[in-house]
């Protein structure tokens, strides 16, 4: 009688290291009445209970982090674990993670336990200019990364904000190409953003060229009548309508002209413009009469002249 314990496939363990293969499926394939859309919003996977049994026997450093490898395409990424409720031999991944690994439904993925250093720097590149519409992108990213366990350089992660999916490529991470973000504060960690894909800098308009051909023709500034001061009707306190109708004087359209802009304006300089009317010249009656003569006026008496009785 002989018994071979290796007749059944079990995860391989080398020097307290967890390593096995699973058939992966997207979260939408997870059976059960509960909606597990929260898995799609993060970077964690669902593994079978046997994986927890094996990990508990090993001296695994917490938090549990794993390296996922697609040997057919030589693509790899890193993730954490959310629950151990999957069927045996199966693990469930977020859809964006399967796209990074170039995996199809039911494909084989290698799962290995790893230890990663805490992140000190990360740089992201939005995959669409729509990401610039967010008022505070760093705060939105910090809130979304709470559902992630680690970051891998080259991955394209997906975050959900205001019922819209935004994709960001991890351009750089320090101190290594794969880092843990579970025990790090994103407020203290330096986070940079690269220009989004398809983003174009707005073109700057050339400064206005001053006209040197003399005085410009401002005949086109005459526009509509527009606002007229004190052109409304009045109301009497006694309720009568007599004498309240307005009688504005007619105004010709040519009398109302729009202001001419000051093309010589300089920032920091204030110019006071005072409209002064030219004095009306008195017409001299004659050359001799134009000189000033003192006490040349006529006097008037307060007592009226009358006939004596």
Secondary structure, DSSP 8 states (H G I E B T S, - for coil): ----GGGS---EESSS-EEEEEEEEEGGG--SSS--GGGGGSSEEEEEHHHHHHHHHTT--SS-EEEEEETTTTEEEEEEEEEEEE-TTEEEE-HHHHHHHT--TT-EEEEEEE--EE-SEEEEEESSGGGGGSS-HHHHHHHHGGG-SEEETT-EEEEEETTEEEEEEEEEEESSSEEE-SS--TTTSEEEEE--TT--------------SSS---GGG-------TT-S----TT---TT-S-------GGG-------TT--TT----------------S-TTTTS--TT-S----SS------
